[in-house]
Amino acid sequence: MSQSEAGVVLAADRHHAHHFNTANEEFDACKQGMWIFLVTEVLFFSGLFVAYAVLRVFNPEMMHEAHHLLNWKMGALNTVILITSSLTMALAVSSTQRGNIDKAVKLLWVTLICAGGFLIVKYFEYAHKFHEGILPGAQWHYEELKIAKAPLFFSVYFVMTGIHGLHVIIGMAIIYWLIRRAKRGEFGPAYFTPVEITGLYWHFVDLVWIFLFPLLYLVS
Amino acid sequence: MSHAAAPAVQHGDNYINHTPGIKSWLGTLDHKRIGMMYLFTIMIFFLLGGIFALGIRLELFSPGLQYMTQDTYNRFFTYHGAIMVFMVIIPLIPAAIGNFVLPMMLGAKDVAFPRWNLFSYYIYICGALLASSTLFLKGVDTGWTFYTPYSIRSSSSATYVLLGAFIMGFSSILTGLNFIVTIHKLRAPGLHWDRLPLFVWALYATSVIQVLATPVLAITLLLLVLERTLGIGIFDPKLGGDPVLFQHFFWFYSHPAVYIMVLPGMGVISEIIPVFSRKPIFGYKAIAAATFGIALVSFIVWGHHLFVSGQSEFANMVFSLITMFVAIPTGVKVFGWVATMYKGSLRFNTPLLYVFGFLFVFTIGGLTGVFLATIAIDVHLTDTYFVIAHFHYVMVGGTIMAFLGGLHYWFPKFSGKMYHETPAKIGAFFVMVGFNVTFFPQFIVGVLGMPRRYADYLPQFTVYNRISTIGSWILAVGFIVTAWNLWRSLKNGEKAGDNPWGGLTLEWQTASPPPFENFLYDPVVTEGPYEYRGDKVYLGKNA
């Protein structure tokens, strides 16, 4: 989806904020801003990945036992769903750039539905865990797995997937907002900044899951 | 101030009178107004944090408990630390002075994302109010470092303070993000990277740290909140978690945060010195590179906070060695500043006095840092008043003095008025004397073994604590004189003119106070920011 920065030429008469010289400059600034934001996101998640690594290095057997309680089939299904949504998001961006707004709106809807599907699968996983008492830390009351520190694996699991799920929900809200604006005819080859930078965000959310899935579901 | 028409602006329009009414300020997207709103808000919290500091010193005037219980004392030092770190020193120079000055130094009309800039201000307000609302609840007694496991079990309102600091972190991240994009995308024509003022370089390096380190604090505080509310156990030894992991996470942010606090101060110093020496800065590229050197090293020294936390000997040695590397770029800067003043035509206005104060005090703070990086000494001095004195020499002696210097330096630009010089110098004198009288005895009493964070102490430490407490009163007088003088100058100061100091950076090449869009004509830069040469020297009326 990504177009080289030099290749982006926004219409010279396109409206832009007063402190930018050109619409192109504004686009570049927004894109750079989103990249830096994604760097902060990487560091935000990095704390969790470090906590995971520490737990795993010191308790490899516990991690192995505890991860069997996760349903890897559901995780794999969600991986497919999110990768699909990343594809449709990328196609939505390129459709917007080409001025095919009807198609872009449809693709954004598909992205939104995929995101919803992801959350539904997640809901069934969570509900099952809650029902069994497979809960983080002090909340744990699942009797069948007696290995020490197993609740900590689920602390990490719930915090990581919970925060990731929050990112999915925020992404859904933004994508819905994009659909509204696209339908009002605000986007086109002359102006597609919000679509493009939302795309960057959405790929990041997808990428986090691609790390979470093997680390949590496929430990062995 | 509507009549404060500077010569460059015939119609007298400036950012202060551009639109009338309090609403136009609260909803403003103008970086100058947002900077001023930050400045006033932060000063309120500075007062609050200062009151807690005076309370601590008052209790320590004599051994035994006089004015407060031990629980109250715990709350006093926690609030003092948390307020001063999260609400005052971290946003102080970047968000207040930087917001105002940075776009002007770049010849830009605003920061890259003005809406996010205003939003970051309100995030800061929300977080700060949430954290300080606990004053009316059960307070917080964990110390500003929130060490586990005590912070998990503390029955105080620590959760709200943690959430408040979490929220304020986003304000810091957004400011940093905004500044980086502004510096990349909004430089005036001709303002190449090697012509950027050093304050801009300092803010750039600070922003990089804010963007890279603050998210780690955010997740750490969030985990601690979950620890307190849901008992997730990651940091809780009772549930098999690791409390030292919290210390690693916390200092991975909070050590770089020390440089979020001090790098902008160094940037201010780098601006004031050439202007008041009327000489090009010595070693421009070296100082700019040293700024980034410090930022880089700041990320790999956090372990020196954990020398006594059960870290491996090997890790201790590595962290000790790397910590000492910080002194190299810092030394480059200090020598660059001193060499700039050498054979310059110095003008001893208040900003330069604060620079002297900074150099003297900050060097002591920095050198005691090298001292503490030595493991054997650190093991002896950990959690004593020596550490307290060390970081106050860096944070108060460094950052606050640089801030006060910068505040006087840019006061004419902010307000269009000149501050009254004599009371400002008296204020600076009291700050310098009060600061040293307060904190120098703490080095001694620390070496003698007085631990931090106790409301009581052994009788043999009395004299040092008495001197320190008296010093805190002198310091308070210094701040009050300075605040009163600036407030008075705002009302009846002389008109400053556009460029009272003869500065060559772009913010001085427009009216004071600046017009709404900063410049009437888009500036074009043709040379570096400190090119003081015979034909170029412009002596302002205060020269």
Interface residues (C-beta under 8 A of the other chain):
Chain A: A17 H18 H19 F20 E25 D28 A29 Q32 G33 I36 F37 V39 T40 E41 L43 F44 F45 S46 G47 L48 V50 A51 V54 L55 P136 G137 A138 Q139 A148 K149 P151 L152 S155 V156 F158 V159
Chain B: P103 A108 K109 D110 V111 A112 F113 P114 I173 L177 N178 I180 V181 H184 K185 L186 V211 L212 A213 T214 P215 V216 A218 I219 T220 L223 L226 E227 L230 G231 I232 G233 I234 D236 L239 G240 G241 D242 L245 F249 E517
